[in-house]
Amino acid sequence: MWDLAEDPRSITLIEEFYSSGKPVAAVCHAPGVLHRVKFEGQSIVKGKRVTGFTNGRGREAVHLTKVVPSS
């Protein structure tokens, strides 16, 4: 999950899908991959409501706060 948030190929692919009108969706912890995705120079999530797992529900609950980075 965290590697995709920083992967230029992944970012470009999501940007291309979004720019061409294709649906882009992320579930569970996956919204973190949208961290660096842009559309027309702005964050792809600007002005949108986004939900994902928080540290408490995800990493802290399974004692992975220091193992799994946050995006």
N, C-alpha and C positions, 0 to 999 in steps of 0.2 A: 504494500500500500504506500509506504513512504517513498519508495524508490520511484514510483510512477509520478508522484507529485513534482519531482525534480527532473524527470526524464524528458529531454527536448522532443523526442519522437512522439511520446505520449501526449505532451502538451500540444504539439502541432496537429496531431490526429484529432484531438478533441476540438481544437479551434476550427479545423477544416470541416468537421461534421456540423458544428454549430453554425458556422458561416454559410453552409449550403442548405440550412433549414432542416437538417436531420435531427432527430431527438437525441438529447444527451441526458442521461440519468445516472444517479449514483445512489447506492443503498448501504445502510449500516455505517461502516467506517469509511467507505469509498468517497464521500464528498471531499475528503482531504486531497484527492487528486486534482481537484479544481482550483487549488491554491494559486497557481501561477498562470492559469488559462485566461486569455484576454479575448475580447471582441471589440473591434473598433477602438483599441487602445485602453479599454476599461476592463476591469475584472468581469469575468463571465457571470458572476453571481451578484454584481452590483444591482441594487434595487429589487432583488429577489429574496424570498424567504427560503432559507436553507436549514435543514435539520440533519444532525448526525449524532453519533455517540460522543458523549463528553469524556474527559479523562476519568471521572468518577465511575461512569458506567462501563468504561472499557478498560483502559490500562490499569487504573488503581484497583479495580475490583479483582483483577487477576494478578496483581503485583508485578506489572510490566512497565510501570511509569519510567523507570530508568533504562529499560531495554528498547522500547518502541518509541521513536522520536515523534514529536508533534509537528504537523505541517502548518 
